Amino acid sequence: MVDDGSTDNTSEYFSELLSKTKPFPIRYIKQENGGKHRAINCGVKNANGELFFIVDSDDTLLPNAIEKINQWITTLDNSHKWAGISGLKGFSEQKNVGQRSSKTFIDAKNTERQKYHLEGDKAEVYFTDILSQHPFPEVPGETFISEEIVWNAIARDGYYIRWFNEIIYICSYLENGLTKDSSKDERNPQGRLLWAKGQLESFPKDLRKRYSAIAIYYNAVRKKKRLNDIANDLGLSSFNIFIAKNIYNSYLLLYRLVSKIFHS
């Protein structure tokens, strides 16, 4: 377990836990707050197991989660290069997060999730050696970087995941958690730039994803950078940036208006 600079009683809890007889080995590593991606890098470097499962502090696993993981990992054959497996995350045991396929399982790269209706947060379990070959970039002074950077890099290297259609992980989404912290992009511009470049490389023909990546980076740095500088960062023309950010921002405005109408 990697403690990314917690300020609650986590240290005391693990100190007490480690002093007791345990049914399996537990390692507790505390580091200064540097962001989830640094905690993952640290965990991968210190991991002894074959599989690596990222579980956030505000989430819980269902009682049969490890059993399901062990069952599904044995189904992998030699038909693909495997990065790991993934179950579903849920708001409850009955209500899934994101999209859910009607099939028992689907074999696909992370970059193919839209094609197979697998978008949204999922409970991915990666092989530790695959993650050790694809560490998260660590930008000095920044504490957030999208996990999609690494997941898509693994996909670009040809690796598949077996996505199985069972909820094993329950999400809480804290009010002050990363998912709801929209200001993180402005505080972590280089991390967002790396993500945007990764999206452009991973989805060369998907205009929706490309425009979204361009506009999100633009919105993150527009207060500090000129349009030409943003274009240079992304290796695109200023015209492409202008078109992408206007289309994306118009879509967001329309989405908010429709949501307001349906929820009023």
C-alpha positions as CSV (number, residue, x, y, z in Angstrom):
1,M,0.0,0.0,0.0
2,V,1.4,3.4,-1.0
3,D,0.3,6.4,1.1
4,D,0.6,9.5,-1.0
5,G,1.1,12.0,1.9
6,S,-2.2,11.4,3.7
7,T,-3.1,13.7,6.6
8,D,-5.5,11.4,8.4
9,N,-4.8,8.4,10.7
10,T,-3.7,6.1,7.9
11,S,-0.1,5.7,9.3
12,E,-1.5,4.8,12.8
13,Y,-3.9,2.3,11.2
14,F,-1.2,0.5,9.3
15,S,1.2,0.6,12.2
16,E,-1.4,-1.3,14.3
17,L,-2.3,-3.6,11.4
18,L,1.3,-4.6,10.8
19,S,1.8,-5.4,14.4
20,K,-0.8,-8.2,14.2
21,T,-0.7,-11.6,12.7
22,K,-1.7,-11.3,9.0
23,P,-3.1,-13.9,6.6
24,F,-0.9,-12.4,3.8
25,P,2.1,-10.1,3.5
26,I,1.4,-6.3,3.7
27,R,3.8,-3.6,2.8
28,Y,3.1,0.0,3.8
29,I,5.1,2.8,2.1
30,K,4.5,6.5,2.9
31,Q,5.8,9.2,0.7
32,E,5.3,13.0,0.3
33,N,2.3,14.0,-1.6
34,G,3.2,13.9,-5.3
35,G,0.0,12.7,-7.0
36,K,-1.6,9.4,-7.7
37,H,0.7,8.7,-10.7
38,R,3.8,8.9,-8.5
39,A,2.2,6.6,-6.0
40,I,1.5,4.1,-8.8
41,N,5.1,4.3,-10.0
42,C,6.3,3.7,-6.4
43,G,3.9,0.8,-6.0
44,V,5.0,-0.9,-9.3
45,K,8.7,-0.6,-8.3
46,N,8.1,-2.2,-5.0
47,A,5.5,-4.8,-6.0
48,N,6.3,-8.5,-5.8
49,G,3.2,-9.9,-7.3
50,E,2.3,-10.8,-10.9
51,L,-0.8,-8.5,-11.0
52,F,-1.2,-4.9,-10.0
53,F,-4.7,-3.5,-9.1
54,I,-5.1,0.2,-8.4
55,V,-7.7,0.8,-5.7
56,D,-8.3,4.4,-4.6
57,S,-8.7,5.4,-0.9
58,D,-12.4,6.4,-1.4
59,D,-13.4,3.1,-3.1
60,T,-14.0,-0.5,-2.0
61,L,-13.8,-3.9,-3.5
62,L,-16.7,-6.4,-3.4
63,P,-16.0,-9.5,-1.3
64,N,-15.5,-11.7,-4.4
65,A,-13.3,-9.3,-6.3
66,I,-10.0,-11.1,-5.9
67,E,-11.7,-14.5,-6.6
68,K,-13.1,-13.1,-9.8
69,I,-9.8,-11.7,-10.8
70,N,-8.1,-15.0,-10.2
71,Q,-10.8,-16.8,-12.2
72,W,-10.6,-14.5,-15.2
73,I,-6.8,-14.3,-15.4
74,T,-6.7,-18.1,-16.0
75,T,-8.9,-17.6,-19.1
76,L,-6.2,-15.7,-21.0
77,D,-4.7,-17.7,-23.9
78,N,-2.0,-17.0,-26.5
79,S,-4.4,-15.3,-29.0
80,H,-3.2,-11.8,-28.0
81,K,-0.4,-9.9,-26.2
82,W,-2.1,-9.4,-22.8
83,A,-1.8,-6.3,-20.6
84,G,-4.2,-7.7,-18.1
85,I,-8.0,-7.9,-17.4
86,S,-10.7,-5.6,-16.2
87,G,-14.0,-5.8,-14.5
88,L,-16.6,-3.1,-14.0
89,K,-16.8,-0.3,-11.5
90,G,-20.2,0.4,-10.0
91,F,-21.9,3.0,-7.9
92,S,-23.5,0.0,-6.3
93,E,-23.5,-3.8,-6.9
94,Q,-26.3,-3.3,-9.4
95,K,-25.5,0.1,-11.0
96,N,-22.4,0.2,-13.2
97,V,-20.2,3.2,-13.9
98,G,-19.9,4.0,-17.6
99,Q,-20.8,1.7,-20.4
100,R,-21.5,-2.0,-20.0
101,S,-21.4,-4.5,-22.8
102,S,-24.1,-7.2,-23.2
103,K,-21.3,-9.8,-23.8
104,T,-19.7,-11.9,-21.1
105,F,-16.3,-10.5,-22.1
106,I,-14.6,-8.6,-24.8
107,D,-10.9,-8.6,-25.8
108,A,-9.8,-5.2,-26.9
109,K,-7.1,-2.6,-26.6
110,N,-7.7,0.4,-24.4
111,T,-7.8,2.6,-27.5
112,E,-10.8,0.4,-28.9
113,R,-13.1,1.0,-26.0
114,Q,-15.4,3.4,-27.8
115,K,-15.8,0.8,-30.6
116,Y,-16.9,-1.9,-28.1
117,H,-19.0,0.3,-25.9
118,L,-16.6,0.1,-23.0
119,E,-16.2,3.8,-22.1
120,G,-16.1,5.1,-18.6
121,D,-14.2,4.1,-15.5
122,K,-13.3,0.4,-15.3
123,A,-11.6,-1.8,-12.7
124,E,-8.4,-2.6,-14.7
125,V,-5.9,-5.2,-13.3
126,Y,-2.5,-5.0,-15.2
127,F,0.4,-7.4,-15.2
128,T,3.1,-5.8,-13.0
129,D,5.8,-6.3,-15.6
130,I,3.8,-4.4,-18.2
131,L,3.4,-1.4,-15.9
132,S,7.1,-1.5,-15.1
133,Q,7.8,-1.1,-18.8
134,H,5.4,1.9,-19.0
135,P,6.0,4.2,-16.0
136,F,4.0,7.4,-15.6
137,P,5.9,10.6,-16.6
138,E,6.7,12.6,-13.5
139,V,6.7,16.4,-14.2
140,P,8.5,18.5,-11.5
141,G,6.1,20.7,-9.6
142,E,3.0,19.0,-10.9
143,T,0.9,16.4,-9.0
144,F,-1.7,15.2,-11.6
145,I,-1.4,13.3,-14.9
146,S,-4.1,11.3,-16.6
147,E,-3.8,7.5,-16.3
148,E,-5.0,7.4,-19.9
149,I,-1.5,8.4,-21.0
150,V,-0.1,5.1,-19.9
151,W,-3.1,3.0,-20.7
152,N,-3.0,4.2,-24.3
153,A,0.7,3.8,-24.6
154,I,0.3,0.2,-23.6
155,A,-2.4,-0.2,-26.3
156,R,-0.2,1.4,-28.9
157,D,2.4,-1.2,-28.1
158,G,-0.2,-3.8,-29.2
159,Y,-1.4,-5.1,-25.8
160,Y,-5.0,-6.2,-25.1
161,I,-7.2,-6.4,-22.0
162,R,-10.0,-8.9,-21.4
163,W,-12.9,-6.8,-20.2
164,F,-15.4,-8.9,-18.3
165,N,-18.9,-7.9,-17.6
166,E,-19.1,-8.1,-13.8
167,I,-19.0,-5.4,-11.1
168,I,-16.1,-6.0,-8.7
169,Y,-15.4,-2.4,-7.5
170,I,-17.6,0.2,-5.8
171,C,-16.8,3.9,-6.4
172,S,-17.5,6.8,-4.0
173,Y,-16.1,9.8,-5.9
174,L,-15.2,12.2,-3.0
175,E,-16.3,15.8,-3.3
176,N,-12.7,16.9,-3.3
177,G,-11.4,13.9,-5.3
178,L,-9.5,14.0,-8.6
179,T,-12.6,13.2,-10.6
180,K,-14.5,16.3,-9.5
181,D,-11.5,18.7,-9.4
182,S,-11.8,20.6,-12.6
183,S,-9.0,23.1,-11.7
184,K,-6.4,20.4,-11.8
185,D,-5.7,21.0,-15.5
186,E,-4.6,24.6,-14.9
187,R,-2.3,23.5,-12.1
188,N,-0.7,20.7,-14.2
189,P,-0.3,22.1,-17.7
190,Q,2.6,19.9,-18.8
191,G,0.8,16.8,-17.7
192,R,-2.3,17.8,-19.7
193,L,0.0,18.5,-22.7
194,L,1.4,15.0,-22.5
195,W,-2.1,13.6,-22.3
196,A,-3.3,15.7,-25.3
197,K,-0.3,14.6,-27.4
198,G,-1.0,11.0,-26.5
199,Q,-4.6,11.4,-27.6
200,L,-3.6,12.8,-30.9
201,E,-1.2,9.9,-31.5
202,S,-3.7,7.3,-30.3
203,F,-6.7,8.5,-32.2
204,P,-5.5,9.9,-35.6
205,K,-8.9,9.5,-37.3
206,D,-11.3,10.2,-34.4
207,L,-12.3,13.9,-34.7
208,R,-14.3,13.9,-31.5
209,K,-11.4,12.7,-29.4
210,R,-8.9,14.9,-31.2
211,Y,-11.0,18.1,-30.8
212,S,-11.6,17.2,-27.2
213,A,-7.9,16.8,-26.5
214,I,-7.0,20.0,-28.3
215,A,-9.7,22.1,-26.5
216,I,-9.0,20.7,-23.1
217,Y,-5.3,21.6,-23.3
218,Y,-6.3,25.0,-24.8
219,N,-8.6,25.7,-21.8
220,A,-5.9,24.6,-19.4
221,V,-3.3,27.1,-20.6
222,R,-5.2,29.8,-22.4
223,K,-4.7,32.3,-19.5
224,K,-1.0,32.0,-19.8
225,K,-0.2,31.1,-23.4
226,R,-1.0,32.7,-26.8
227,L,-2.8,30.7,-29.5
228,N,0.4,30.3,-31.6
229,D,2.3,28.9,-28.6
230,I,-0.5,26.4,-27.9
231,A,-0.4,25.4,-31.5
232,N,3.4,24.9,-31.4
233,D,3.0,22.8,-28.2
234,L,0.7,20.4,-30.0
235,G,2.4,20.5,-33.4
236,L,-0.7,21.8,-35.1
237,S,-1.7,25.0,-36.9
238,S,-3.4,27.9,-35.1
239,F,-6.4,27.4,-37.3
240,N,-6.8,23.8,-36.1
241,I,-6.7,25.0,-32.5
242,F,-9.2,27.7,-33.2
243,I,-11.7,25.3,-34.9
244,A,-11.3,22.6,-32.3
245,K,-11.7,24.8,-29.2
246,N,-14.8,26.5,-30.6
247,I,-16.5,23.3,-31.6
248,Y,-15.7,21.7,-28.3
249,N,-16.8,24.7,-26.2
250,S,-20.0,25.0,-28.2
251,Y,-20.8,21.3,-27.5
252,L,-20.2,21.8,-23.8
253,L,-22.6,24.8,-23.8
254,L,-25.3,22.9,-25.6
255,Y,-24.8,19.9,-23.3
256,R,-25.2,22.1,-20.2
257,L,-28.4,23.7,-21.6
258,V,-30.0,20.4,-22.5
259,S,-29.0,19.0,-19.1
260,K,-30.5,22.0,-17.4
261,I,-33.8,21.6,-19.3
262,F,-34.1,17.9,-18.5
263,H,-33.3,18.4,-14.8
264,S,-35.4,21.5,-14.2
